[in-house]
């Protein structure tokens, strides 16, 4: 077995502003595992928020390469979750390619069903015009970034421009508990379907207080990074956002999905901005989720891969073993 990796820059089609930052590009590392002619691939994304840069990725991948062919749980557990996610993804695709099946079959869903994905409307853009344009492209689920004084007005603009769309709201922890309750009380469930991480992470008692008073389901994002976190959030929120880059890849995501079921929590599958290679594992897991927010590849100026669809609001697999991706 051989491990190789290459680094590239993924540039966004336009800057994405959220409550805590503005993004114009990010670095990606493509991971390739080759064994007797079979190939498995994954992607690792740099993240300031999660404390992972390209130098640390290369350092940890060198440790993995030196340990081959023994990639055991002890080794994987010692990696940064973002690095583990890329290596784990490559291992899963390698297994699917060897078996000759799409990865979703190994994930417990033999039959693929096309699924709508949310499309993000960032802060600092005319929300109504953006919503109108996205609905015109075919999107039926819109995620509105929040955390500004005009949140209620922006949601009203989106609803007016897209009266039949499903709307998700995401302040990225940008509200105080009181602001969260006041804002959400002004939005009926007919306006917004769910809200992600209304307050800053690390305040579970206050998060539970917000959830108890919200007319809209509350989903934890920044407050959930491990399988243990999922179990601990039972009774605190209504759902959890499972992002493979922070959990450590498909293996940990499957465990988190099972933990969510046991805790009676709904699942949102989310992502970081990445190419289709980084999004593909979550797309193959989408049959396990109530909400799907996998538009990271759609935010790029040029995605180096094709095979997931999504440009018209619906994720459609190209087919074939593994992720089913083709390099452009």
C-alpha positions as CSV (number, residue, x, y, z in Angstrom):
1,X,0.0,0.0,0.0
2,X,1.3,3.5,-0.9
3,X,0.1,6.9,0.4
4,X,0.6,10.1,-1.7
5,X,-0.7,13.6,-1.3
6,X,-0.8,16.8,-3.3
7,X,-1.7,20.3,-2.2
8,X,-3.8,22.9,-4.1
9,X,-5.7,26.1,-3.6
10,X,-9.5,26.2,-3.8
11,X,-10.8,29.7,-4.7
12,X,-14.4,30.7,-4.0
13,X,-16.5,32.1,-6.8
14,X,-17.2,35.0,-4.5
15,X,-16.2,35.9,-0.9
16,X,-18.3,34.0,1.8
17,X,-19.0,36.1,4.9
18,X,-20.3,34.6,8.1
19,X,-20.7,36.1,11.5
20,X,-17.1,35.4,12.5
21,X,-15.0,35.7,9.3
22,X,-14.8,36.2,5.5
23,X,-13.4,33.5,3.2
24,X,-12.1,33.9,-0.3
25,X,-10.0,30.7,-0.6
26,X,-8.6,27.7,1.3
27,X,-5.9,25.1,0.9
28,X,-6.8,21.5,0.1
29,X,-4.7,18.3,0.3
30,X,-5.7,15.4,-1.9
31,X,-4.9,12.0,-0.3
32,X,-4.4,8.9,-2.4
33,X,-4.1,5.4,-1.2
34,X,-3.0,2.8,-3.8
35,X,-2.9,-0.9,-3.2
36,X,-2.5,-3.5,-5.9
37,X,-3.8,-1.1,-8.5
38,X,-6.9,-0.1,-6.6
39,X,-7.1,3.6,-5.6
40,X,-9.0,5.3,-2.7
41,X,-9.1,9.1,-2.4
42,X,-9.9,11.7,0.3
43,X,-9.5,15.4,0.8
44,X,-8.2,17.3,3.8
45,X,-9.1,21.0,4.2
46,X,-7.1,23.6,6.0
47,X,-9.0,25.5,8.7
48,X,-8.1,28.4,10.9
49,X,-11.1,27.7,13.1
50,X,-10.1,24.1,13.6
51,X,-6.4,24.8,13.9
52,X,-5.2,22.9,10.9
53,X,-2.7,24.2,8.4
54,X,-0.9,22.7,5.4
55,X,2.3,22.1,7.3
56,X,0.6,20.1,10.0
57,X,-1.3,18.1,7.4
58,X,2.0,17.1,5.7
59,X,3.6,16.3,9.0
60,X,0.7,14.0,10.1
61,X,0.4,12.3,6.6
62,X,4.2,11.5,6.8
63,X,3.5,9.6,10.1
64,X,0.7,7.7,8.3
65,X,2.9,6.9,5.3
66,X,5.7,5.6,7.6
67,X,3.2,3.3,9.3
68,X,1.9,1.6,6.2
69,X,0.4,-0.9,5.7
70,X,-0.8,-0.8,9.4
71,X,-3.4,2.0,9.6
72,X,-5.0,1.0,12.9
73,X,-7.4,2.8,15.2
74,X,-4.6,3.9,17.5
75,X,-2.9,5.6,14.6
76,X,-6.1,7.2,13.3
77,X,-7.1,8.4,16.8
78,X,-3.9,10.3,17.1
79,X,-4.5,12.4,14.0
80,X,-6.2,15.7,13.8
81,X,-9.9,15.0,12.9
82,X,-9.4,16.9,9.6
83,X,-6.5,14.7,8.6
84,X,-8.2,11.6,9.9
85,X,-11.2,12.5,7.8
86,X,-9.2,12.5,4.6
87,X,-7.3,9.3,5.4
88,X,-10.5,7.5,6.5
89,X,-12.3,8.6,3.3
90,X,-9.5,7.2,1.2
91,X,-9.7,3.9,3.1
92,X,-13.5,3.7,2.5
93,X,-13.2,4.4,-1.2
94,X,-10.5,1.8,-1.5
95,X,-12.8,-0.7,0.2
96,X,-15.7,0.2,-2.1
97,X,-13.5,0.0,-5.3
98,X,-12.2,-3.4,-4.3
99,X,-15.8,-4.5,-3.8
100,X,-17.0,-2.9,-7.0
101,X,-19.8,-0.9,-5.4
102,X,-20.7,2.8,-4.7
103,X,-19.6,3.8,-1.2
104,X,-23.2,4.4,-0.1
105,X,-23.8,0.7,-0.2
106,X,-21.1,0.2,2.4
107,X,-22.7,3.0,4.4
108,X,-26.0,1.0,4.7
109,X,-28.0,2.4,1.8
110,X,-28.0,0.0,-1.2
111,X,-30.2,2.2,-3.3
112,X,-29.3,5.8,-4.0
113,X,-32.0,8.5,-3.9
114,X,-31.3,12.0,-5.4
115,X,-31.4,14.5,-2.5
116,X,-31.9,18.3,-2.4
117,X,-29.1,20.3,-0.8
118,X,-29.2,23.6,0.9
119,X,-27.4,26.5,-0.8
120,X,-25.8,29.2,1.4
121,X,-26.7,32.9,1.3
122,X,-23.9,34.7,3.1
123,X,-23.9,38.0,5.0
124,X,-23.3,41.2,3.2
125,X,-25.2,40.2,0.0
126,X,-28.8,41.3,-1.0
127,X,-30.6,38.3,0.5
128,X,-33.8,38.6,-1.6
129,X,-32.0,38.9,-4.9
130,X,-29.7,36.0,-4.0
131,X,-32.7,33.8,-3.1
132,X,-34.5,34.7,-6.3
133,X,-31.5,33.8,-8.4
134,X,-30.9,30.5,-6.5
135,X,-34.6,29.5,-6.9
136,X,-34.3,30.2,-10.6
137,X,-31.4,27.7,-10.7
138,X,-33.6,25.1,-9.1
139,X,-32.7,25.3,-5.4
140,X,-35.5,24.4,-3.0
141,X,-33.5,24.7,0.3
142,X,-31.8,27.9,1.2
143,X,-29.5,28.5,4.2
144,X,-29.3,32.1,5.3
145,X,-26.3,33.1,7.3
146,X,-27.2,35.3,10.2
147,X,-25.6,37.3,13.1
148,X,-26.3,40.8,11.9
149,X,-28.8,43.4,13.2
150,X,-31.1,42.9,10.1
151,X,-31.5,39.2,10.4
152,X,-35.3,39.3,10.6
153,X,-35.6,41.6,7.6
154,X,-33.2,39.4,5.6
155,X,-35.2,36.3,6.3
156,X,-38.4,38.1,5.3
157,X,-36.7,39.1,2.0
158,X,-35.7,35.5,1.3
159,X,-39.2,34.3,2.1
160,X,-40.8,36.9,-0.2
161,X,-38.4,36.0,-3.0
162,X,-38.8,32.2,-2.4
163,X,-42.2,31.6,-1.0
164,X,-42.0,27.8,-1.4
165,X,-38.4,27.2,-0.4
166,X,-37.3,25.5,2.8
167,X,-35.2,28.0,4.8
168,X,-32.5,27.2,7.3
169,X,-30.9,29.9,9.5
170,X,-27.3,29.9,10.7
171,X,-25.8,32.6,13.0
172,X,-22.6,30.5,13.6
173,X,-23.0,31.3,17.3
174,X,-23.4,35.0,16.7
175,X,-26.3,35.7,19.0
176,X,-26.5,36.0,22.8
177,X,-29.1,33.8,24.4
178,X,-31.5,36.7,24.8
179,X,-31.0,37.8,21.2
180,X,-31.5,34.3,20.0
181,X,-34.9,33.9,21.7
182,X,-36.1,37.4,20.7
183,X,-35.1,36.8,17.0
184,X,-36.5,33.3,16.8
185,X,-39.8,34.4,18.4
186,X,-40.3,36.7,15.4
187,X,-39.9,33.8,13.0
188,X,-42.7,31.3,12.7
189,X,-41.9,27.7,11.7
190,X,-43.5,28.5,8.4
191,X,-40.7,31.0,7.7
192,X,-37.7,29.0,9.0
193,X,-37.4,25.2,9.2
194,X,-34.4,25.1,11.6
195,X,-31.7,27.2,13.2
196,X,-28.1,26.1,13.6
197,X,-25.9,27.0,16.6
198,X,-27.7,30.2,17.7
199,X,-25.2,31.0,20.5
200,X,-21.5,30.6,21.0
201,X,-20.4,27.1,21.8
202,X,-19.5,26.0,25.3
203,X,-22.7,27.1,27.0
204,X,-24.9,24.0,27.0
205,X,-27.2,25.1,29.8
206,X,-27.9,28.4,28.0
207,X,-28.2,26.5,24.7
208,X,-30.9,24.3,26.3
209,X,-32.6,27.4,27.6
210,X,-32.7,28.8,24.0
211,X,-34.0,25.5,22.6
212,X,-36.8,25.3,25.2
213,X,-38.0,28.7,24.1
214,X,-37.5,28.5,20.4
215,X,-40.5,27.9,18.1
216,X,-38.0,26.5,15.6
217,X,-35.8,23.3,15.9
218,X,-32.3,24.1,17.2
219,X,-29.4,22.2,15.8
220,X,-25.9,22.2,17.4
221,X,-22.9,22.7,15.1
222,X,-19.9,24.2,16.8
223,X,-21.0,22.5,20.0
224,X,-20.7,19.0,18.5
225,X,-17.4,17.6,17.3
226,X,-17.3,14.0,18.7
227,X,-19.5,11.0,19.1
228,X,-19.5,11.7,22.9
229,X,-20.7,15.3,22.2
230,X,-23.8,13.9,20.4
231,X,-24.8,11.8,23.3
232,X,-24.3,14.7,25.7
233,X,-26.6,17.0,23.7
234,X,-29.6,14.8,24.2
235,X,-32.3,17.1,25.7
236,X,-30.2,20.2,25.0
237,X,-31.0,20.6,21.3
238,X,-33.3,19.1,18.6
239,X,-30.5,18.0,16.2
240,X,-26.8,17.9,15.5
241,X,-24.7,18.9,12.5
242,X,-22.4,16.1,11.5
243,X,-19.4,17.4,9.5
244,X,-17.0,14.7,8.5
245,X,-14.0,17.1,8.6
246,X,-14.5,17.8,12.4
247,X,-15.7,14.2,13.4
248,X,-12.8,12.4,11.6
249,X,-14.4,10.9,8.5
250,X,-17.1,8.4,7.5
251,X,-16.3,5.9,10.3
252,X,-16.8,8.4,13.1
253,X,-19.8,10.0,11.2
254,X,-21.6,6.7,11.1
255,X,-21.0,6.3,14.8
256,X,-22.3,9.8,15.4
257,X,-25.4,9.1,13.3
258,X,-26.1,6.0,15.4
259,X,-25.6,8.0,18.6
260,X,-28.0,10.7,17.4
261,X,-30.7,8.1,16.7
262,X,-30.2,6.7,20.2
263,X,-30.6,10.2,21.6
264,X,-33.6,11.0,19.5
265,X,-31.7,13.8,17.7
266,X,-32.2,14.7,14.1
267,X,-29.2,14.7,11.8
268,X,-28.0,17.5,9.6
269,X,-25.1,16.6,7.3
270,X,-23.0,19.7,6.8
271,X,-19.6,20.5,5.3
272,X,-16.7,22.9,5.0
273,X,-16.0,24.6,1.7
274,X,-14.2,22.0,-0.3
275,X,-14.1,20.3,-3.7
276,X,-16.4,17.4,-4.7
277,X,-13.7,15.0,-3.4
278,X,-14.2,16.5,0.1
279,X,-18.0,16.5,-0.1
280,X,-18.4,13.1,-1.6
281,X,-18.2,11.0,1.6
282,X,-21.0,13.0,3.2
283,X,-23.1,12.8,0.0
284,X,-22.9,9.0,0.1
285,X,-24.1,9.3,3.8
286,X,-27.0,11.6,3.0
287,X,-29.6,8.8,3.2
288,X,-29.1,8.9,7.0
289,X,-29.9,12.7,7.4
290,X,-33.1,14.8,7.8
291,X,-31.3,17.9,6.5
292,X,-28.6,18.0,3.8
293,X,-26.3,21.0,3.5
294,X,-23.6,19.9,1.2
295,X,-22.9,22.8,-1.1
296,X,-19.2,23.3,-0.4
297,X,-18.2,22.4,-3.9
298,X,-20.8,24.7,-5.4
299,X,-19.1,27.7,-3.8
300,X,-15.9,27.2,-5.7
301,X,-14.8,29.2,-8.8
302,X,-13.6,25.9,-10.3
303,X,-14.3,22.5,-8.8
304,X,-11.5,20.0,-10.0
305,X,-14.0,17.1,-9.9
306,X,-17.4,16.2,-11.3
307,X,-19.8,13.5,-10.3
308,X,-22.1,14.8,-7.5
309,X,-24.3,17.3,-9.3
310,X,-25.9,19.9,-7.2
311,X,-25.8,22.9,-9.5
312,X,-29.6,22.8,-9.8
313,X,-30.1,22.2,-6.1
314,X,-30.2,18.4,-6.3
315,X,-27.3,16.0,-5.6
316,X,-27.1,13.2,-8.2
317,X,-24.4,10.6,-8.2
318,X,-22.7,9.8,-11.5
319,X,-22.4,6.2,-10.4
320,X,-19.6,3.7,-10.4
321,X,-17.6,2.2,-7.5
322,X,-16.3,4.3,-4.7
323,X,-17.2,8.0,-4.8
324,X,-18.0,7.9,-8.5
325,X,-16.0,11.1,-9.2
326,X,-14.1,12.0,-12.4
327,X,-11.3,14.6,-12.5
328,X,-12.1,17.5,-14.8
